[in-house]
């Protein structure tokens, strides 16, 4: 069962951690591809791109709501 929490207006909403993780992974995938393209599509550094993308997404202000 998904946890249920109130939103800012007091209405209850379901939270699906799996969807949050899938969304985060998609953000990382897109950023890693941007890094790959920025390097001129040079192959062989996919893991480096992924790890750099993860670090950048983790530091992103949108990932840390106030």
Order of alpha helices (4+ residues) and beta strands (2+ residues): beta-beta-alpha-alpha
